[in-house]
Amino acid sequence: MADTSPTTGVQKKSKRNYTLIALLIIAVVALAWYMFGGGQQEISEEEAYIRGMESWVYGYPIVLMDVTRQVLTAAPAPNEEGTAAPIGQFAKMPHYVRPDVKVVVRISLNSLWCTGWMDLGQEPVVLSVPDTHDRYYAMSVMNMWTNVFASVGKRTTGTKPGNFLFVGPNWQVTRPADIKQVFKSSTRYAWILGQTQVNGPSDFAYVNAIQADYKLTPLSQWGKPYTPPTNAQVDKSVDLSRIPPDQVAAMDAGTFFNRLAMLMKDNPPAAEDAEALRKLKDIGVEPGQPFDISKVSPAIARGLERAMKEAPVKLQEGVLKMKTVNGWMQPNDIGRYGKDYDTRAGIAWVGLGANQPEDTIYPTAFKDGDGNPLDSANKYVMHYDKGTLQPTNASWSISQYKGNFYEVNALNRYVIAPWMPLKFNEDGSLDVYLQADPPGKDKESNWLPTPPGAFNRFAIIGPKKML
């Protein structure tokens, strides 16, 4: 017995050490499993709400872009109004947009527009433009995060004929000899918004002839006779009864964040978005991984649903509070937002598809000179001293909107532009009358009818210099 006791004591000590080592190994493995994505840290409802608000703002532009893409491409062939065309083809507006068209917000009335969506995951696409004979045009191309990564037009590439190749993130190609320039998109899908200066209805036919030669060609068909399909397959599940912003606003948290997660697979976030992605991961959302809200904790689910109800309201309130200069809101980072997610989301809501300020500036006002909200119960005058209208390479225009869209009026006038028979004062200054009722026959040429209730005004200019 005496001989075995020391041995027994040693055995007990060894078991104790092995147990401690085993527990330590388990703890290290568990920590590593969590740190490298095997587990999810439990956060409170309030934390999930805050993360949800921030993540909604971060993801709103790409989700709205995707819904817009589906709506604008749900057509077997380009339609007559120029508001929809299959992917890989241009939709070309033959005249000013009708006031009841609401597929895209705030379409300006100083240009004829054409839009085209490219699926650069399938293959590269060639954009061909004709000689516009010094006519101002700009083809702005943006990725799914609404950043403009290419601009083809008078300012950047001139007005002579040219062919430009667009390549997706996973393609490496040798530039054909007849391609003037290659642009690489960081996302699978890219959106071309082209505007060609038009000087009133009498100028439509001239611009239509230019538009006819704006073309998109798959690289595999380049150099061959190519006719775009006229009976493309249409996704019947696309909702055409509601405008894209309303569709996004109606999404619940599960739908919104799952769509965001799946979009990020083929349309990857920028490297600088690492912190935003960490916040998304905190609520269970990861790029390319399906998000099932029933799989997260009830506290996280409640927080996200709260965020979905409040984020759109906060966004609209934030837009109204944007910094202004002399009453005009004009962010200078439009089209190249970096980590300015608030501005990116605000511009997506108020003007999805906005160009960079070198091509177009968008001074917008929601309040009058006294700081009060614009209201059609009042009468307003916009006064420009002689020589104070912004010098442009193209044109300028003044429009006003009920929310983000035109409101039908009896005069059927939705813009004040330089091609109109405006009456200037004797000293060369210009007065524009913004009011619901006619200002009198002597002032009607300068009258822009205001929609009922609150409205906002918007001037769009092809600038010679940035404001």
Stockholm file with secondary structure:
# STOCKHOLM 1.0

chainA/1-467         MADTSPTTGVQKKSKRNYTLIALLIIAVVALAWYMFGGGQQEISEEEAYIRGMESWVYGYPIVLMDVTRQVLTAAPAPNEEGTAAPIGQFAKMPHYVRPDVKVVVRISLNSLWCTGWMDLGQEPVVLSVPDTHDRYYAMSVMNMWTNVFASVGKRTTGTKPGNFLFVGPNWQVTRPADIKQVFKSSTRYAWILGQTQVNGPSDFAYVNAIQADYKLTPLSQWGKPYTPPTNAQVDKSVDLSRIPPDQVAAMDAGTFFNRLAMLMKDNPPAAEDAEALRKLKDIGVEPGQPFDISKVSPAIARGLERAMKEAPVKLQEGVLKMKTVNGWMQPNDIGRYGKDYDTRAGIAWVGLGANQPEDTIYPTAFKDGDGNPLDSANKYVMHYDKGTLQPTNASWSISQYKGNFYEVNALNRYVIAPWMPLKFNEDGSLDVYLQADPPGKDKESNWLPTPPGAFNRFAIIGPKKML
#=GR chainA/1-467 SS CTTHHHHHHHHHHHHHHHHHHHHHHHHHHHHHHHHTTSSCCCCCHHHHHHHHHHHHHHHHHHHHHHHHHHHHTCSSSCCTTSSCCCTTSEEECSSSCCTTCCSSSCCCSSEEEEEEEEETTTCCEEEEECCCTTCCEEEEEEETTSCEEEEEETTTTCSSCEEEEEECTTCCCCCCTTCCEEEECSSSEEEEEEEEECCSGGGHHHHHHHHTTCEEEEGGGTTSCCCCCSSCCCCTTSCCSSCHHHHHHTCCHHHHHHHHHHHHHHSCCCGGGHHHHHHHHHTTCCTTSCCCGGGSCHHHHHHHHHHHHHHHHHHHHHHHTSCEETTEECCSCTTCCTTCHHHHHHHHHHHTTCCCTTTCBCCEESBCTTSCBCBTTSCEEEEECTTCSCCEEEEEEEEEEBTTBCCCCTTCCCCBCTTSCCCBCTTSCEEEEEESSCCCGGGGGGEEECCSSBCEEEEEEEESSCC
#=GC SS_cons         CTTHHHHHHHHHHHHHHHHHHHHHHHHHHHHHHHHTTSSCCCCCHHHHHHHHHHHHHHHHHHHHHHHHHHHHTCSSSCCTTSSCCCTTSEEECSSSCCTTCCSSSCCCSSEEEEEEEEETTTCCEEEEECCCTTCCEEEEEEETTSCEEEEEETTTTCSSCEEEEEECTTCCCCCCTTCCEEEECSSSEEEEEEEEECCSGGGHHHHHHHHTTCEEEEGGGTTSCCCCCSSCCCCTTSCCSSCHHHHHHTCCHHHHHHHHHHHHHHSCCCGGGHHHHHHHHHTTCCTTSCCCGGGSCHHHHHHHHHHHHHHHHHHHHHHHTSCEETTEECCSCTTCCTTCHHHHHHHHHHHTTCCCTTTCBCCEESBCTTSCBCBTTSCEEEEECTTCSCCEEEEEEEEEEBTTBCCCCTTCCCCBCTTSCCCBCTTSCEEEEEESSCCCGGGGGGEEECCSSBCEEEEEEEESSCC
//
